[in-house]
Amino acid sequence: MLIPTPQRSRIVPTLLVLGVLVFIVREPAKAAVMASHGMDGLINVVDALATFISNLS
């Protein structure tokens, strides 16, 4: 039985996920810092959008 080859649209996300998993396993402290900074950035973007929307009316 042959293993199906991933479609082209699934190759890039699969490679990204594998890279992230390797990074998390090899450098857990750096991965935690990156996740923390990412969440902080996301919260800042959402806060800016909420402020913008609340000032529209």
C-alpha positions in Angstrom: 0.0 0.0 0.0 1.4 3.4 -1.0 1.3 6.4 1.2 -0.5 9.2 -0.7 1.7 12.2 -1.5 0.5 15.5 0.1 -1.1 17.9 -2.3 0.8 21.0 -3.1 -1.5 23.2 -1.0 -0.7 21.1 2.1 3.1 20.9 1.7 4.0 24.4 3.0 1.7 24.3 6.1 3.0 20.8 6.9 6.6 21.9 6.6 5.9 25.0 8.8 4.3 22.9 11.5 7.2 20.4 11.5 9.6 23.3 11.7 7.8 24.8 14.7 7.6 21.4 16.5 11.4 20.9 16.0 12.0 24.5 17.3 9.7 23.9 20.4 11.5 20.6 21.2 15.0 21.9 20.7 14.6 25.4 22.2 11.6 25.4 24.6 12.7 28.6 26.4 13.0 30.6 23.2 9.7 29.1 21.9 8.0 30.3 25.1 9.3 33.8 24.7 8.3 33.9 21.0 4.8 32.7 21.9 4.5 35.3 24.7 5.6 38.1 22.3 3.2 36.8 19.6 0.3 36.9 22.0 1.2 40.3 23.2 1.3 41.6 19.7 -2.0 40.0 18.9 -3.6 41.6 22.0 -2.2 45.0 20.9 -3.7 44.6 17.4 -7.1 43.6 18.8 -7.0 46.5 21.3 -6.2 49.0 18.5 -9.0 47.6 16.4 -11.5 47.8 19.3 -10.4 51.4 20.0 -10.8 52.3 16.3 -14.2 50.7 16.0 -15.5 52.4 19.2 -14.5 55.8 17.9 -16.3 55.4 14.6 -19.7 56.5 15.9 
